[in-house]
Amino acid sequence: MGRHVPRVLSIAGSDPSGGAGIQADLKSIAAMGGYGMAAITALTAQNTRGLTGVHTPPADFLRAQLDAVSSDIIVDAVKIGMLADAEVIRVVGDWLESARPAVVVLDPVMVATSGDRLLADDAATALRGLLAKADLVTPNLPELGVLLDEPVALTWAEALAQAERLSERIGAVVLVKGGHLSGLDCPDALVDAAADEDARIVEVPGPRIETRNTHGTGCSLSSAMATMQARTGDWAASLKVVKEWLLGALAASGELEVGGGHGPVHHFHHAEGSVPLADGEFAARLWDATAKIRAEIDALPFVAQLDAGSLPEAQFAYYLAQDAQYLNGFSRALARASALAPTEEEQTFWANSAQVCLVVEAELHRTWLAQHPLPPGEALRQGPVTKAYLDHLLAASAMGSYAVLAAAVLPCYWIYAVVGEELHKRHLQRTSPGAGGLSGGAEDPSGTEHPYGAWIETYADEAFAESTRRAISFADRAGRAASAADREAMMEAFVQSTVYERDFFDAPSKYA
């Protein structure tokens, strides 16, 4: 299944040396998994040592660029950078009013690294008016001071206070950056004066990277934020990803060896082809990729008959016998995941889960089967689906990749949690209409005891729900840290396991 690639338009000046402006924006958009487009507001003559000239094309031609793009392509997000004069700013403002893009990030390019003002007074006034059309504004500290007609903040606390005043004035979120401050720490923060008191400031800490290569950092940050916001819809989640990526881009900047001055950041420092992801984003991709298979599970006669209590006892007994055998192999896969896991937290989780399989869940199977025995030898016979599923887990274990194995075992948690929750919800509605809980048994309102009611009630176990949430979190974490090739292998393993889950539910109707 494909995923939506955000279409992001940068409206900014061009940097022929490739480190800032449009060129940096397009690299950042691509690094964040977006499709980059550009409307050029100005042509500059610059390199890593400085700016030597600016040519501003007619504002009417800028409008022609903007109209050409938006008349043909849906623009998911816009990043606005260098706007050379008041007329250019007016054109951009008018276009925003007509195009109404969903995400607008404005980087108010007003003050050069040297401290020189880049805009005439009328342009600076016009730019202040444009801020209200943005969703996020990303000034550096000198620009923050200029926008408020205040001195430049000298401390982080002063910067946060200024950002809150600006946010209140313009009605947009302000991303305040600590790059111009001194010290070992370099925090960034999202400031939203309209938010509740406890959510007004969201700070993302980070270390200061000692490097001369900071050319285009502001451009890169703002365009990356526009792209991530189009993907996540969450400024805080976007900043967390972008912050980590940009720290890596600064740390790896020396590898580029570009120019003799302030060089560019390394936009593609991360694993080749691997786009940074927000928390939960990779797990969501796994889940979305199996939508068709999960719909097929929901439509299986086994699930409907189990829900209704009409499932033949022989089929349920076959299912439990096969599941008991499966759990033995599944526990070995979990033990292998524990051995491969990169953190003590994950090692402990998978090891405990392996023990639960052998002791708690398997005992539940044995108890029911003791009361409803299968024909001699049937409980020990491994069905074809069970064998295929366990062979798949064995192959994933043998790869030696923790990420792939975590993806392979995940459907046994996630699918059961979702199917089981729905079965239990409906069972609850039948047994206690309007009561909000079971009152002592598995008897429906008609007075007929549900033959599998006790089994269905086990799905209400909060411990299993919590284990499922943790398994999803660990697989997601592994996926976000993985290379593009490993992500693809994780996706294949997850999808294949989901197919086997479907076949496992369907097997009793074929083999019992």
Secondary structure, DSSP 8 states (H G I E B T S, - for coil): ------EEEEEEEE-TTSSSHHHHHHHHHHHTT-EEEEEEEEEEEEETTEEEEEE---HHHHHHHHHHHHTTS---EEEE----SHHHHHHHHHHHHHH--SEEEE----B-TTS-B-S-HHHHHHHHHHGGG-SEE---HHHHHHHHTS----SHHHHHHHHHHHHHHHTSEEEEE-TTS-SSB--EEEE-TTS-GGGSEEEE--B----S--BTHHHHHHHHHHHHHHHHS-HHHHHHHHHHHHHHHHHTGGGT---SSS-B--TT-SSTT-----TTHHHHHHHHHTHHHHHHHHT-HHHHHHHHT-S-HHHHHHHHHHHHHHHHHHHHHHHHHHHH-SSHHHHHHHHHHHHHIIIIIHHHHHHHHHHS--STTGGG---HHHHHHHHHHHHHHHTT-HHHHHHHHHHHHHHHHHHHHHHHHHHHHHHSTTTSS--SSSB-TTS-B-TTHHHHHGGG-HHHHHHHHHHHHHHHHHHHHS-HHHHHHHHHHHHHHHHHHHHHHHHHHHH-
